[in-house]
Protein backbone atom coordinates (compact mmCIF):
# COMPACT_ATOMS: atom_id res chain seq x y z
CA UNK A 1 0.00 0.00 0.00
CA UNK A 2 1.10 3.52 -0.73
CA UNK A 3 1.29 6.36 1.79
CA UNK A 4 -1.81 8.12 0.44
CA UNK A 5 -3.98 5.01 0.68
CA UNK A 6 -2.70 4.35 4.20
CA UNK A 7 -3.48 7.90 5.31
CA UNK A 8 -7.01 7.74 3.93
CA UNK A 9 -7.60 4.36 5.58
CA UNK A 10 -6.25 5.50 8.95
CA UNK A 11 -8.34 8.69 8.86
CA UNK A 12 -11.46 6.60 8.26
CA UNK A 13 -10.85 4.09 11.06
CA UNK A 14 -10.14 6.91 13.51
CA UNK A 15 -13.67 8.27 13.45
CA UNK A 16 -13.67 9.62 9.88
CA UNK A 17 -11.02 12.20 10.76
CA UNK A 18 -10.84 15.04 8.25
CA UNK A 19 -7.70 16.11 6.44
CA UNK A 20 -7.86 19.30 8.50
CA UNK A 21 -7.93 17.38 11.80
CA UNK A 22 -5.01 15.18 10.76
CA UNK A 23 -3.07 18.22 9.58
CA UNK A 24 -3.53 19.90 12.96
CA UNK A 25 -2.31 16.80 14.80
CA UNK A 26 0.74 16.53 12.54
CA UNK A 27 1.48 20.29 12.52
CA UNK A 28 1.29 20.51 8.74
CA UNK A 29 -1.17 22.19 6.37
CA UNK A 30 -4.30 20.52 5.05
CA UNK A 31 -2.85 20.98 1.58
CA UNK A 32 0.15 18.87 2.61
CA UNK A 33 -2.13 16.03 3.71
CA UNK A 34 -4.02 16.31 0.43
CA UNK A 35 -0.79 16.15 -1.57
CA UNK A 36 0.40 13.12 0.39
CA UNK A 37 -2.92 11.36 -0.21
CA UNK A 38 -2.94 12.10 -3.94
CA UNK A 39 0.76 11.33 -4.41
CA UNK A 40 1.62 14.85 -5.56
CA UNK A 41 4.39 15.24 -2.99
CA UNK A 42 7.81 13.63 -3.41
CA UNK A 43 8.80 14.22 0.23
CORHU-V722185 format. One record per helix or strand. SS is the DSSP state (a for helix, b for strand). FROM is the first residue (numbers start at 1). LEN is the number of residues. If there is no record, write none. Layout:
BEGIN
ss: <SS:SS>
from: <FROM:FROM>
len: <LEN:LEN>
END
This chain:
BEGIN
ss: <a:a:a>
from: <3:19:30>
len: <11:8:9>
END
